[in-house]
Amino acid sequence: MAKIKTTRVKIRAEAVCGITDITPLVREKISEIGFSEGNVTIFIGGSTGGVTTIEYEPGLGKDLPELFEKLIPSGKSYYHDKTWGDGNGFSHLRSALLGPSLTVPFENGKLLLGTWQQIVVINFDNKPRTRDIIVQIIGV
């Protein structure tokens, strides 16, 4: 019978597409809980962050923010900015585009990621943030 374990961690993230590799943290949580196989869901609390996988290397660390800047420019005025005056309308839109969660299967206690694939959290907000990350593991 499968069990569910939920843990929370905090990470400090840089502003405007601050990318943080949390793969080691997720591996550690799976190891601590001791499940051999199942799924792990990583969820970022807040409406200006996202979770995905990339090859976490310096080139993509520059390419990904450039992509988001082209798709949803930070220098543009958004209706959200007019409503709240906080200048982070672009952050909310980028977050909505990427999404707040990711599910990854694991087997024999090991994440089933590709060779060059890491789990990353992205802070889209216009200032550094401490982000709450929820790691929920379903397995046996």
N, C-alpha and C positions, 0 to 999 in steps of 0.2 A: 504494500500500500504506500503510495506516494505521500510525502510530507512536505510542508511549506515552512520555510524559515525566512524571516524578513529582518534585515539589518540596515542601519543607516550610518553614513559617513559624511563628513564635511570636507570639502576641498576648497582651497583658495584659487580663484581663477582670474586671470588678467582680463582687461576690458576689450571690447570690440573684437570678437573672434579669438579670444584666448583659448587655446586648445590644450587640454590636459589628458595625457595617456593614463587611463585608470585600469588597464589590463592587469597589472600586478595586484592591484587592490581586489579586483573581482576574483582572480585566481586564489588569493589568500582567503577570501570569504568562503569559497567553495571548499577549500582545504579545511578550514576551521569547522565547518558544519559536518563534513565527512560524508556527504552523499557521493555515490560513485557515478550515477548518471541522472540526467534530467535537463531542466532548462533554467537559465538565470535571466531575469529581467532587470535591466538597469533603467531607473527612472530619475529624472532630474526635477526637483520641485522648483517651481517658478516659471514665469511666462516669457523669460528672455534667455533661455538656455536650451541646449539640444544634446542628443546622444547619437552617435553613429560609429561606424568603423572606417578606418583609413589605414594606409601604410604610414605610420607615424615617423616621418623623416623631414628634414629641413625644407626640401623643395615643396612638398605638399603642405607643410606648415605655412608657406607663403601663398601657394596656389589657392588653397581653400578660402582664405579671407578675401583674396582678389576676386574669386568667383562670386562670393556673396555681395561684395561691393558692386560688382557689375549688375547682378540680378536685383538687388535691393539697396540702392545707394544710401549711405549714411548722411550725406549732405542735403538731402531733399527734405522738404517739410511734409509731414504726414498728419492726417486728421487727429491721430492719437496725441501728437505733440501739441496741437491746438487745444485739445481737451484738457490735458494734464500739465503741459509746459515742461515736461522733463526731457524732451529731445531724444527719446529712445524709441520712437515709433518703428524705426528700421529694425531695432532689436527684437521687438515682438513679432514682426513679420518674418524675419529670418528664422526665429524659433518655430513659428507655425509651419514654415516650409520644411524644416529638417525634422521636427518632431521631438517629443520629450523622452522617448523610451526606445529600448532595443532589447530583443530577446536572442540569446545565444544558447545553443544546446551544448551539453558537455557529456563525456563518456569516460569511464575509468578515472574520474576526478579531473579530467583535462578538458579545457574549452576546445570546441571544434572550430577554431578559427583557421583561416588560411595562413600559409607560411609568413606572409608579410602583413597580416591584418591585425590591427590593435583596436581596442575599444576606447573611444575618446568622448570626453565631455567638452562642449563648446559654450563659452560664455559670450553671448551676443550683446550684452548690455553695454552702455556707454561708460561704465565705471567698473573697477574690479569688484568682485563679489565673493563672498563665502557661500558656496553652493551646497545644498543638502542633496545627497545622492542616496536613493533607496535601492538596495540590492535585494531582490526577492528570488529565492531559490526554491524550485519545486523539483523534488527528486526522491531517489531511494538510495 
